[in-house]
Amino acid sequence: MEFGNQQTDAAMSASLALSEQAEYDRRWTTKEYSAGNSGYTPFFLRFMKEEVSRLGPGRKAKALEIGCGDGFFSGHLARLGCEVTGIDLSPAAIDLARKSCAEASFAIHDLTKPLPFDESTMDLVWCSEVLEHLFSPLGALYEIHRLLKLGGVLLCTVPYHGAIKNLGIALFAFDRHYDPTYPHVRFFTRKSLIHIVEQAGLSVESVRTCGSSLGYLGLRDLVCPTNIMLRARKHR
């Protein structure tokens, strides 16, 4: 009976993965889903450039982008001198990435499964706007810890949910923000993001927020930022 239940669970997991993959394929058929069209992108690129420069001049860091989508950020990592691999659940996204970013290599991968890399092989992991999509973000962070070299760095961004923003959502946009058809299933504050990253064994070194006003921090972004940007390092 237990064996039969295991088979049923495996079949259900496979079915869910396929339906999730189809949903992301559908979303990647519209260019609007690309990070290149997002108001937060100038902040993220500035964050990326600053942090990659910390790795040291002339160093060709081995970098992994998790949830690479159409390869927008992978291309920027490559232009900053990194040797880049990008992974994503969506075959449609990977097809776009391969067409747009010849400097990097790409592969389809489901984050519910172990990352297809050996232990301690990456200098840098870029994981931008991904953890909020995962049923088990902690599992993905454990895998990131496993494949980072000692001293390796995680650069992570997620949507920000602070008190003022949450109040505004509750009063004016609850149904739209928590639309059950939208793929965000986790919601982070600074504190909760730091906690889960440290729980995975990484040391958080820097946490900041940004807005999404097309590269210019306005009053709304200062009072009610939209995203968190975090740097963490593997020390053990």
Summary of the structure (lengths in Angstrom):
residues: 236
radius of gyration: 17.9
end to end distance: 41.9
largest distance: 60.4
contacts: 744
relative contact order: 0.14
helix: 46%
strand: 22%
